[in-house]
Amino acid sequence: MIGQALLKEFQNILGKENVFREETDRLTYSYDAAVLDPVLPAIVLRPVASEALGAAVRLCNENSLPLTVRGAGTNLSGGVIPKSNGVVILTNSLDQILEINEEDLYAVVQPGVVTARLAAAVEAKGLFYPPDPGSQAVSTLGGNVAENAGGLRGLRYGVTRDYVMGLNFFDVNGELVKTGARTVKCVTGYNLAGLMVGSEGTLGVFNEIILKLIPLPAARKAMIAVFNDMGKASETVAGIIANRIMPVTLEIMDNFTIRAVEGFSHVGLPLDAAALLLIEVDGHPAQVEEDAVKVESLCRQLGAASIRIARDAAERDRVWEARRAALSALARLRPTLVLEDATVPRSKIPAMIGAIDRIGKEYGLTIGTFGHAGDGNLHPTILTDRRDKEEWKRVEKAIDAIFDWALRLGGTLSGEHGIGIAKSRFMEKEVGMASIVYSRRIKCALDPKNILNPGKIIGEATCTT
Amino acid sequence: MYDMKKLAALIGDLDEQLIVCMRCGMCQAVCPLFAETGRESDVARGKLALLDGLIREIFKDPEGVNERLMRCLLCGACAANCPSGVKVLEVFIKARAILTGYMGLNPLKKAIFRGMLVHPEFFDTLFEWGSKLQGIFTRPVDDLLGASCVRFMSPLSERRFKNLAPVPFHRLVRSLDTPWGASGLKVAFFVGCVIDKVFPNIAEASLKALKHHGVGVFMPEQMGCCGIPALSSGDTETFDKLVRYNLKKLSSERFDCLVTACATCTSTIKKMWPLMAGGLTGGEREQMEALAEKTMDVTEFLVDKAGLKEGDAEGEFERTPVTYHDPCHLRKSLGVAVQPRIAVKANPRYRLKEMAEPDRCCGCGGSFNLQHYEISAAIGRRKRDNIVQSGCSVVATGCPACMLQITDMLSQGGDRVLVKHAIEIYADALKEG
């Protein structure tokens, strides 16, 4: 454990006020947003400068202390649940936007900058940072990069990975490793940034991140299409893309979710609709008009019962209010909510929605489904009560079944929430043992004492396997 | 040592509420305290996890939990933004009561609540003495805002506070009972401690406006405190006594609504009395619930019931820009945001201009301000900056506690901005008599 001498060293590096030792404080860093048991860390550190961050990492390695870096703690796969003898390193005091470059279109940030804060700061300059994970109001960019976070705009604008131009990070020895550049093109050295994105804190500790920015689209238009048949709604998703239109956002909502949202926020959704598509197109005003007309006629051709186009900003806000309310509305129905993110190739959306429906019936569970249909990333949301042990067993079985179906349809375990500890046992099914062994070798080479967020993604890697 | 099993059982009653928190962490986006400290134990999710930890007997530190539970403004921003609808304030108030009942009330608070607050007559006398003596200990530092600071070196040396009024409201108007007026309405007027002792002018403005609208007023002699200082410190014993005391005072007369000009009193009577008052007889409970049901903010009453409308006044005036701060206890607790703005706009000498984040907490939080002045002031400075950036020379609000905090912050900033209650601004536009 952590003796007095080591404690003193941490205090010297970070300042006494940035070392949390009391059990009561440590307990508040024992969980994240995944439905998993909390684990109490041994100590919590809050570096306020890069140097202190690097020194703290080195000290952890020298003393073989497992360390977990934590941003806002919104992870949905247990990625920031620490080890019981471990250290939690908080990034929320490393929260400077170091540069927004309007000529070369990039921003340099510390890992603790909140996503929405950067988005607002660049928007004020007419620029755009598109990745918008659901937790963006609190989530940190360091966490977004570590998880390769997605969001509602994935279809047209991609995910966090597509905006990381470069970064520098501390290795386990506290040495600063640089990768990528402030240039559009860069082939200098291994693409270590590519390796770090989505590594969930297992390979290095981020210090600074260079993010790509793009011009803010001049116009946007949102609409809601109502379907009396789920199959037709999902065919329309495929139809829109097959017609070479790329909406920013193309969201689907099933009847259960529609009713929950309407009961919660009374935005005027049709209660008898089998499915809704919520669609937004953006770009040059002329193109937006053209796309909107095309999407409207496609929806009608492919069987939409009705379609409503938002005439102004207020109406557009109401469309997205309905979508944002989905999680809240579902969360209020039962005490526990399990939010999954199994993802399939988008042509398989109809099959996946059908499978989820059958799984809900088979295990006697309530599952509301909504999500980013345009990119194949669904959010089957299981409503339950984790105190009910019998029901919880059925929930676990249903989750297994959802994963099996996603894989069977050529999809993946996780579109945007990460593997963490919640899904690591399913990894082999999707990628095979060779891939896990290969990953463990990388981990072992870079982190021989296995101190960087151990247990995440690839399980308990030891350097003998 | 504490009996942790017993404590776990007591807090266990909150389990149905605690389980609702899904640890999504969205409360971090809106908590004014977390914005300053960045500590998870300062935000709702952290506190809920700590209470959960006590129930599950994961750890055994009720004192540590209580201490962290008290570090909260009770502003309700988290609850208003909670995706899963956790009734955060209800949980925190109940947990404070349970932990305080379990561990005992801190001796200083015990002396204040049970020795003074619970005896309104003695409490009033004490403050009148204070009002006479305050000149010895304080010196005026701000003529515009009427703020003072202490004369001697003390932990309070930075703070700028409003002096106690030379004559409290209950000396100006001891009691009142005017008949149903032209409006066909009669209200009971609940003054509240801060208005009585620091801002009697707000009570006078309220009575003037009520009279103007032909509303009869009943105001019994020597009303008590609404009970919130005791309740938020977990002292349900004092709270219960005060609820009973006030109920008795108000039981003798018929009226349509209970009206206050204090956001905190309104919210306490309307929300906390039904939720937390214990030891009442069946009849008393019925009376209390009926009373809570018809309790309203004074501007809410005037606009919704008595026909106050903006733009009634005629004539061209030079308009003073005024901005409005939403007290948490009006907007987040009761959803009252439009009516005080209408009251302000009804005065033709003012032009309302919104500040940024008008509904962000001013940082006062009642006794939070006394116990954690540094953090309270840091939160207050953000409010001050928003007020100053609005470019207005007056800031209006609906809560005397917010007014104390905002006065302190503006005075320390050396800003020439007047702090007024919305009802004062409205009453200024009405003819005398």
Interface residues (C-beta under 8 A of the other chain):
Chain A: E22 E23 T24 D25 L27 T28 Y29 S30 Y31 D32 A33 V35 P38 L40 R46 A72 G73 T74 L90 N92 S93 A116 S135 A137 V138 L327 S328 A331 R332 P335 T336 L337 D385 R386 R387
Chain B: E16 I19 V20 M22 R23 C24 G25 M26 Q28 A29 G38 R39 E40 S41 R45 G46 A49 L50 G53 I58 F59 D61 G64 V65 R68 P83 S84 G85
